[in-house]
Amino acid sequence: MGTPDFAVPSLSALVRAGHTVCGAFTQPDRKKNRGMKLVPSPVKEFCEAEQIPVFQPEGFRDPEAVEQIRQLSPDLIVVAAYGKILPETVLSIPKLGCVNVHSSLLPAYRGAAPVNWAIINGESRTGVTIMYMSAELDAGDIIDQKAVDIGPDETAGELTDRLAVLGASLLTGAVSDIGNGTATRTPQDPGKATYAPMLTRELSPVDWSMTAEQIHNRVRGLLPWPAATAILGGTRCKLLRTRICPEKTDCRAGTVLAADRSGLRIAAGDDTSIELLTVQPDGKKPMEAEAFLAGHPIEKGSILS
C-alpha cells in the first residue's frame, strides 16, 4: 500500500527480492496540472509496468475494499506513504501483520509530514523506521531503524528521495526476518513521541521576524510543496533557495538590506539577515535573484510585509 514516489523504491525492492506482490493499493487517480487530467500515482505506474494488480478505493469504510484484501489473502501488508488510515478490520487480515516504512526515527515525528517538520524544526538528523502497525498512529513496535544526517541546505524533497532508498533497503531485511520468524519488536516510548501534522498552504507566507536560520529551515522544509512565499516587488514569489548571512544587522525585520547585483538580502529576527538566492514568481519559472530584480526592482530600505 503506497502512493507517491517515496513508496516506489520499497515496492520495487520487494519485487526484486522475489516476493510475490499479490496486489497494490494506492490512492485514486487525481486531476492535476492546467489540463486537469486524471494522473495515476507513481505506485500505480510501477504496478502497471510490472503487471501487479492495482486497487484504488477511496477508503476502507467501503466493505468491498476490505473484502478485496481478504480475497487476496496476503501473508503481510507493507505500507509506505499510502495516505489512508487502516482500520482494525484491515490490520487483522494478514497472518504476519502489517508493517510501515516511516521516514523518521520513531517515536519522534509521528504523522503525515515527518521529513518536512524535521527540517523546519532544525533537526540535524533523521532516518527511517520499519515498524509493525497498530491502531494508534505510528505507535507500533519497531523492527528496525537507521539514522542519517540532514544536510544544512538539503530540502525536504531531496531528503525524502534519500530516505526512500534507505527505507527500501531496511524493508527487505525486515520482511526477510518476519518471514523466518527472527524479526525483533521494540516497543516505542510514548513519552518521547512528537508529531508531524499535515502541511497546509497557511504555512507558506514567510514571517520575517523569525531568525534567518528559522526562515532558511522553513524554506527547505516546505519544498516542494507548499513552498515558502513572500511578496517581493509587488509580486508573490516562492522562495526556493536561501542563504543565512553571517553579518549582523540592527534593522527592523523585513527591511531590504540590499537589492542589486550584490544580492537580495533581508533583515530577519534577532538581528540576523538572510539572502534570497532563487525565487519563482507566480506563473513564472524559477530564477536567480539578480534576474528577478532586473524586472522587479525593489528599493533598498523598504519593508517587506
C-alpha positions in Angstrom: 0.0 0.0 0.0 1.6 3.3 -1.1 1.0 6.3 -3.4 3.9 8.8 -4.1 7.4 8.4 -5.4 8.6 7.6 -1.8 6.8 4.3 -1.9 8.2 3.1 -5.3 11.7 2.0 -4.1 10.1 -0.1 -1.3 7.7 -1.8 -3.8 10.5 -2.3 -6.3 12.8 -3.8 -3.6 10.1 -6.4 -2.7 9.7 -7.4 -6.3 13.4 -7.6 -6.9 13.8 -9.7 -3.7 11.5 -12.3 -5.2 8.4 -11.7 -3.1 5.0 -12.2 -4.7 3.1 -8.9 -4.5 -0.4 -10.1 -4.8 -1.9 -6.6 -5.1 -1.1 -3.0 -4.6 -3.5 -0.4 -3.0 -2.9 3.2 -4.0 -4.9 6.4 -3.9 -7.4 7.0 -6.8 -6.1 8.9 -9.8 -6.2 12.7 -9.2 -6.7 15.7 -11.5 -3.5 17.7 -11.9 -1.9 20.5 -13.9 -3.7 23.0 -16.0 -5.5 20.4 -18.1 -6.9 18.8 -15.0 -6.3 15.4 -16.5 -6.5 12.3 -14.3 -3.0 11.3 -13.3 -2.1 7.9 -11.8 0.1 7.7 -8.7 3.7 6.7 -9.2 2.9 3.4 -7.4 0.2 2.6 -10.0 2.5 3.4 -12.9 5.1 1.0 -11.4 2.5 -1.7 -10.9 1.1 -1.5 -14.4 4.7 -1.9 -15.8 5.2 -5.0 -13.5 1.7 -6.4 -14.1 0.8 -6.2 -10.4 -3.0 -5.9 -9.7 -3.9 -2.4 -8.6 -6.8 -1.4 -6.3 -7.8 2.2 -5.7 -10.6 2.5 -3.1 -11.5 5.9 -1.7 -11.2 4.4 1.8 -11.9 1.3 3.9 -15.4 2.2 5.2 -16.4 0.5 2.0 -16.9 -3.2 2.9 -16.0 -4.1 -0.7 -12.5 -2.7 -0.3 -11.9 -4.7 2.8 -13.3 -7.8 1.1 -10.8 -7.3 -1.8 -8.0 -7.6 0.7 -9.5 -10.7 2.2 -9.8 -12.3 -1.2 -6.1 -11.6 -1.9 -5.3 -13.3 1.4 -1.9 -11.6 1.9 0.7 -13.0 4.4 1.9 -9.5 5.0 0.8 -5.9 4.2 3.5 -3.4 3.7 2.6 0.3 3.8 4.8 3.2 2.6 3.2 6.7 2.4 -0.2 5.3 1.4 -2.1 8.3 2.7 -5.0 6.3 4.2 -5.7 5.1 7.8 -6.0 1.4 8.1 -8.8 0.3 10.4 -8.6 -2.8 12.6 -10.6 -4.8 10.1 -7.7 -4.4 7.6 -4.9 -4.7 10.2 -6.2 -8.1 11.3 -6.3 -9.7 7.9 -2.6 -10.7 7.2 -1.3 -13.5 9.4 2.1 -11.9 9.7 0.7 -8.4 10.4 1.1 -5.0 8.7 4.4 -3.1 8.6 5.1 0.5 7.8 8.1 2.3 6.2 8.1 5.6 8.2 10.5 8.4 7.4 11.6 9.4 10.9 13.3 8.0 13.9 10.2 6.9 15.8 8.8 7.8 18.3 9.9 11.2 17.0 7.8 12.8 14.3 4.8 10.5 14.1 2.3 11.7 11.4 1.9 12.8 7.8 4.9 15.0 7.2 7.9 13.8 9.3 10.6 14.8 6.8 9.3 18.4 6.4 8.9 19.0 10.1 12.3 17.6 10.9 13.9 20.2 8.6 11.5 23.0 9.7 12.5 22.4 13.3 16.2 22.5 12.6 17.0 18.8 13.2 20.4 17.7 12.2 19.5 14.0 12.0 16.5 11.9 11.0 16.1 8.5 9.5 13.7 5.6 8.6 11.9 3.2 10.8 10.3 -0.1 9.9 7.5 -0.8 12.4 4.6 -3.0 13.0 1.3 -1.1 12.6 -1.2 -0.7 15.4 -4.5 1.1 15.7 -2.7 4.2 17.1 -1.0 6.4 14.5 2.7 5.4 14.0 2.8 3.9 17.5 3.6 0.2 16.7 6.6 -1.8 17.8 9.9 -1.0 15.9 11.5 -3.7 13.8 14.5 -1.7 12.6 15.6 1.9 12.1 18.6 3.7 10.7 19.7 7.4 11.1 21.1 9.8 8.6 22.5 13.3 8.8 20.4 16.2 7.3 22.4 18.5 5.0 22.5 22.2 6.1 20.9 23.2 2.7 19.0 20.0 1.9 15.4 20.4 1.0 12.5 18.1 2.1 12.2 16.8 -1.4 15.9 15.9 -1.6 15.9 14.2 1.8 12.7 12.3 1.0 14.4 10.8 -2.0 17.4 9.7 0.1 15.1 8.2 2.8 13.1 6.3 0.2 16.2 4.4 -0.9 17.2 3.8 2.7 13.7 2.6 3.6 13.6 0.1 0.7 16.9 -1.4 1.9 15.7 -1.7 5.5 12.4 -3.1 4.4 13.8 -6.1 2.5 15.8 -7.1 5.6 12.8 -6.7 7.9 10.5 -8.7 5.6 13.1 -11.5 5.4 13.3 -11.6 9.2 9.5 -11.6 9.5 9.3 -14.5 7.1 11.8 -16.6 9.0 10.5 -15.6 12.4 13.5 -13.7 13.6 12.1 -10.1 13.5 12.6 -8.2 16.7 9.9 -6.0 18.3 10.9 -2.9 20.3 8.1 -1.0 21.9 8.1 2.8 21.5 8.3 5.1 24.5 5.1 7.1 24.2 6.6 9.8 26.5 9.1 10.6 23.7 6.6 10.9 20.9 6.4 14.0 18.8 4.1 14.8 15.9 4.4 16.0 12.3 1.0 17.2 11.2 -0.1 17.5 7.6 1.3 20.6 5.7 -1.1 23.4 4.6 -0.7 26.5 2.5 -1.2 28.5 5.7 2.4 27.7 6.5 3.7 29.4 3.3 3.9 33.1 4.0 7.3 34.0 5.5 7.4 35.7 8.9 10.5 38.0 8.7 10.5 38.3 12.5 11.8 34.7 12.6 15.6 34.3 12.7 17.5 33.8 9.4 18.1 30.2 10.4 14.4 29.6 11.1 13.4 31.1 7.7 16.1 29.1 5.9 14.8 25.9 7.6 11.2 26.7 6.7 12.2 27.4 3.0 13.9 24.0 2.9 11.2 22.2 4.8 8.3 23.4 2.6 9.8 22.2 -0.7 8.5 21.0 -3.0 5.0 21.8 -1.5 3.5 24.1 -0.4 6.7 26.2 -0.6 7.6 29.3 1.5 6.3 32.5 -0.1 6.9 36.3 0.1 5.7 39.4 -1.7 8.7 40.8 -3.5 8.4 44.0 -5.6 4.6 43.6 -5.5 4.8 40.0 -6.8 4.1 36.8 -4.9 7.1 34.5 -5.1 8.0 31.1 -3.9 11.4 31.0 -2.1 13.4 28.1 -3.5 16.9 28.7 -2.2 18.3 30.9 0.6 21.5 31.6 2.5 22.0 32.6 6.1 24.2 35.7 6.1 27.0 35.9 8.6 26.6 39.7 9.1 24.5 41.1 12.0 22.1 43.9 11.5 20.2 46.2 13.8 17.4 46.9 11.2 13.8 46.1 11.6 12.8 42.6 10.5 11.7 42.6 6.9 14.0 45.6 5.9 15.5 45.2 2.5 19.3 45.5 3.1 20.4 45.0 -0.5 18.6 44.6 -3.8 21.1 44.8 -6.5 23.9 42.8 -8.2 25.4 42.1 -4.8 22.3 40.1 -3.9 18.8 40.3 -2.3 19.3 40.4 1.4 16.6 40.9 4.0 16.8 41.6 7.7 15.3 38.9 9.9 14.6 38.5 13.6 17.2 38.6 16.4 19.5 41.0 14.3 20.1 38.3 11.7 19.8 38.5 7.9 19.0 36.2 5.0 19.8 36.2 1.3 17.3 35.1 -1.2 19.1 33.2 -4.0 16.4 31.6 -6.1 12.8 32.7 -6.4 9.8 31.7 -8.5 7.2 34.4 -9.3 3.7 33.2 -9.7 3.2 31.8 -13.2 6.9 32.0 -14.0 9.9 29.7 -14.0 12.5 29.7 -11.1 15.1 32.5 -11.5 18.1 33.8 -9.7 17.6 36.8 -7.5 19.6 39.1 -9.8 17.4 38.1 -12.8 14.2 38.7 -10.8 15.4 42.2 -9.7 16.0 43.1 -13.3 12.3 43.0 -13.9 11.0 43.7 -10.4 13.1 46.5 -8.8 12.9 46.6 -5.0 14.0 49.7 -3.1 16.7 49.3 -0.5 15.4 50.2 2.9 11.8 49.3 2.1 10.0 47.0 4.5 8.6 43.6 3.3 5.3 42.6 5.0 
